């Protein structure tokens, strides 16, 4: 039976990078590695939002990206 094994998680913060000539939003991002598998949504969001405040760019959102292996 195959199982899924957690490998890594990255917290990504998105910023407003302005608009394209077509009027579409340009998103810029900064990634933070070493995010815990068990990081709670509220705690992770608050931590990434605080880190985003160190930037001069306008904060627009966050995401958690997880990588896993499927092992047989």
PEPE-V148193 format. One line per field, one symbol per residue. ss: DSSP state (H for helix, E for strand, - for the rest). psi: psi as a letter, one per 40 degrees, with the letter a starting at -180 (. if undefined). burial: + if it has 16 or more other ideal C-beta (glycine too) atoms within 10 Angstrom, else -. A space follows every 10 residues. Layout:
BEGIN
ss: ???
psi: ???
burial: ???
END
This chain:
BEGIN
ss: --EEEEEEEE EEEEEEEEE- ----EEEEEE EEE------- HHHHHHHHHH HH-----EEE EEEEEEEEEE E-
psi: hiihhhdiih hhhiiheaii deeihhhiih ihifhidehi dddddddddd ddeeieihhe iiihhihiih h.
burial: --------+- +-+++----- ---------- ----+----- ---++-++-- -+-------- -+-------- --
END
